[in-house]
Structures are given as C-alpha cells and as structure tokens.
Amino acid sequence: MLKRLRLFIHTYDPAKFSLIYSLKAVFALILSGLIAYFCSGLGATVWAINGASNIFFLNAIDGTNKEKFFYLSLFLAVSLAFIFSANYVDAFGVWLFVPTFIWFFIASTSSILSQNLNKVLLGASFTSIIILAFKHSHGSIDSKEIAIGFFIGGVTATLIRVLNFSGYGLFTKRSFSALLDDIILTNNAKNESKFEFWQNKTVQNIANLKNIFSKNSVNLKDTKLIKNHTRAIFYLYKMEELIYCISTIRSRYFSNDDRKTLFNRLQKEIDYNLNELKNLFVEKDVNLKFDTYNRVKSLKEMPIFMASLDVLYNLFKIIVAGGEEKIALKAKRQKLSFVKLKETLNLKNQLFQFSLKYSFAVAFSVFIASVSGINRGMWIALGVVTVMRANATAVKNVTKDAIISTILGMAVGIGIVFVFKDTPEFYLFVLLAAFFIFYLKTFPYTVWNFSLIVALAIYFSIITPNFSDLIFFRFIDMCIGFLIAVIISMTIWPFKSKDELMPKFMQNLTNLSDSIDDMIDVEKKGEFYKNTHKSINGINEFKTVIKESKKSEFLPLYENLKEINLTILKLKSYLSTTQDEDSEITKNDLTMLKRRFEMIQNKINKLPFYFYEDTKELFLNKDTKTLFLMNKIASKQEEIYHFFD
C-alpha cells in the first residue's frame, strides 16, 4: 500500500517541485496574513490570504522570472481594478450580464495574443466573481479594506514566488534524477498500458524541462553557469534518446522462448545502469555493467534488436563521459499576426465559437441569478467557470468528476470539523488543508477538487456556525452552473471528442511522415527526436479521443500508428549502427514510405492518389534487415489504407 502511494506521488510530483511550491505558498499565506493583520486589521487579513492564494493558483504562468513577475503584477492590477469597480459594476442590476459577457469574451479570446495573458485575465475574472459573491452575501463591501488586503497578499506572494530558494544546480540534479526514475519505470512496465503511460509521462517531462531550460538560458550571464547549462542540455537530449531506445527493445523482455531468463537479466542490468547514472547528479562514481549485454551480443543473432541495444549501451557510456554538444534551446515566442487574428475572429473558428459559448454561459448564469433573486447567485457563475471547456465531452466528464469529488469532500470536511472543531488538532487541519490545495494542483482534477472542498468546509466552519448548510446550498448553486455549462456546450456549436478523431489521425500521419523525412535529410540534426516526441504525444492523444468518443472501431488505426512509430525508431537505430553502402537507395526507399503517407492522406481527402500495394516491387534495398523493417512499416500503411475503403 505504501509502495503504491509512493508511486502515485512520484507520478505527479517526481522531483518534489510541487512539494516545495506548496510550502512556499503556505508560507506566503501565513506571512501575508500576519502583515495585513498588523497593518490593517482582521478584515484585510482575509483578503490578503485570498490575494496570496490567487497568485499561487496561477501556477501555469510560463516564462522567465521577469515575465512571470510582469504577468503576476498584471493579475494583481486587474484584480484591484475589479475590487474598486465592484460597487459600480453591481449597480447594473439585471443588466449585469452585458458587461459580464463582454469581459469574459475578451478574456477568452486573449489567448490569440498570449497564453499567459489568457490565464491572467481568466484568473482575474474568477476573482471578480468571488468579489461580487461576497458583496451579494454581505449587502455592501469596503473596497478600500479589501484592496489593501489583496494588495498586501498579492505583492508578498509574488515576491516569494519569483524568488529561488534552491540553486540552478540543485534544480537540474533533481530533475534528471526524477527523469531517470521515470525511464526505469518505463523499462519495468509490466504491460502495454503501463508502458505507454510512463513513456508518455517521461516524454512530457522532457518537453517541460526543455521549455524551462530555454527560458533559463536567457537569464544566464556567468560563464560557469552557462557551461553547466550547456552540459544540462546535453544530458537532456541523451535522456530523450534513452527513452526511445528503451521503447525499441522492451518487447524482448516478454519473450517466451528459451532465452527468457537471459532477457530478464538484461532488463535488470539496464535498470542497474540507469540507477548508476543517477550518481552523476550526486557526485558519486558511476560503475556501469556490460556482462549481460556482452552475453547477448556474443550470440550474434537478432541484428535489429542488437542494433538498438548497441545504441542504448553506447548512450550509457556517452552520458558518463559527459559532453557539451552545442544544442540551442530557444524559447518559442508567440507573435501577434494580424492574419491569424483575422482568421480567428470569425464564426467558423473553433476558438471564436468557444469564446462566444463561454461568455454567453457565464452571462446567462449571472442573468438567471439576477432575475430569480437567488441569494448568493454568483455561485452559479462559479459553477459555469469551473467546468466549461471547449470540448462538450470534456464538459460532461469534468462535471461528473466535480460532483462526485465535491460530495466526498463535503462529507470528509464536515466530518473533520465535527470531530476536531474545538481541539488543538483542528489548527493542524487548517494548515494541511492550505497545503494540499496547492500541492494536489498537479494531480488529477478529482483529487485536487476533493482537497479544495475539504478545505472550504474547514474554513467555512471558522466563518459561520451554519457552515454545513452554507456548503450544501453553495453546492446546489454550483450544480445549476454545471447544468448550464453542459446544456450550452451540447447545443451551441457542440464540439465533441468524435469531431477530433480525423484531425488527430491526419496530424499523426504528418508527424510520422516528418520522422521519415528527417532520416532522409541527415542535415536535420536533432529534428528526428523532436518529431518522435510529437508522434508519441499525438498517438496517445488519438487513443484518448477514441476512448472519450467511444469509437472503438478506430482502435486498429491507433495500433497501426503505434507500431509504425516503433518500427521507425528501430530502423533509425539499425541504420545508425551499420555502414550503409547504398545510402542513396536507402534514401529512395525511405522516400517511397514517406509518399505512401501522403497518398493515404490524399485518399481520405478525396484527392488524386496512387498507392502500390505490392511491397515486393516497392523497395530496392539489398540489406535484409533494413528491408524487413521497411516492409513492416509498409504493411501497416497498407492496413491503414484499406481501413478507409
């Protein structure tokens, strides 16, 4: 049980960064509350804690520390503007839905300009609903007192958040040790489902680190730090190659022939070597083992498998030796294009449609609350904001998760209050509740929402003795909001998971075609693994869409895409370990495979196409192993081709 819990925690917080982030958040809440209490009294203290919480809830803000500071400051400024204008905005009465619609439409479409701007404006919008909900429950608000508290909390939390309490070196050491743990879990996956999960998790963590390193490189001026940064990028790319090599050899672990014991020993030796690589990041000696590898190699069999194994063990040696490959990681900046802006702002664009639906749903919930006179009706709007998504299927799924986790959270939260309310242990639960609403933010939504509701039950019990009734009626209000979100998402421009099937599939064909193109053009150094990353993510997303849309008839396509991607990796490994005397012929054969992807796309799009089904006349390569792998890719292409007959 304890082992499963540790694995669950590692899955969502492998390097303990969420733990550190949460501790910083709790510290910021306590410090903000103390400063506000001594400067402006108890009323400001509540809002200081609220302001600090909001800053740390914006954990998805991306960029350098300067960029984060700018966007967090922008969030604080917009939120303060809402606080000072709350009385004037609320004076609209029944017509409050009009400015609500306009603002939420602007906030939703702001992603055209910047994803960070979108997160800030939507976060500030959430704050505005909280302010109005508070005003409706109290009749009036002291804007000055709220603003002072929110400002103290916001500034304190922003400064604490952008400060680095651990050095750059400690961050990289923890990150790479966590990555190696992920690769070990991938290597030890007992079935295909677990393998896909850990492979995808590792690939995503590598992508996240690439993004972080690309941002950090802008801040590095010291020569030593630049050198260490270069070395870190070298390790990162080698880790990426490791996970792809593991993908190509793991099928042998499940062999049922007389060499099963040998392959089990090989798996353990690879585990051992991966664990030894972790010593690089704790300044210990690395002692690699090659005994089982040499035994397998001495068999002089399985040339395709051995090619992948050679690449893997060579990678072990390269990583230990170290290196400073001049690989540039440049941050991708989102540029405003007026052409893109024009394309987006039309009724056929999905983002534009969602922005209209989203703003209409929130505005309609505000209208319902105003007309019906529901006490604290802004909680209906909160319900809409909580579950509204671009995908109607996702709205239904997250609504179900929200209801279940809320009911469980209410039960646990109320239970904690009744048992511990007048005991010293209750204050421990207050701190734990604050910690978990930040720590569990990276965990599945149901887990996080459960912790949030438990925290709300505990904090409401401090505010009012009738906290259980308050929670229950707020839950009913939010359920009305959930219902509004589901109805609008299902009736106005309904975009469901099944609508994503073909676009996702076509993109996967393009990704696989690009991977082959990168093998043809040897000048594209490093591009192959970038496209492999895209393929793995894209294929897994395709599988998720199949499950969500309940279109099991598309599963053969998923299996074929997955097999093609794996075979391309094997072909890449094999070609990299052999001297190809007929490189031009190999390039020609690879070009034929690339064109077959294009012809499948043409067939689906009802464009002119030609597709040779007789693979015996397709390739000119004389190397039997290369030919075997190419024929395997071609046969899977043929299965995809006939799927659309």
Order of alpha helices (4+ residues) and beta strands (2+ residues): alpha-alpha-alpha-alpha-alpha-alpha-alpha-alpha-alpha-alpha-alpha-alpha-alpha-alpha-alpha-alpha-alpha-alpha-alpha-alpha-alpha-alpha-alpha-alpha-alpha
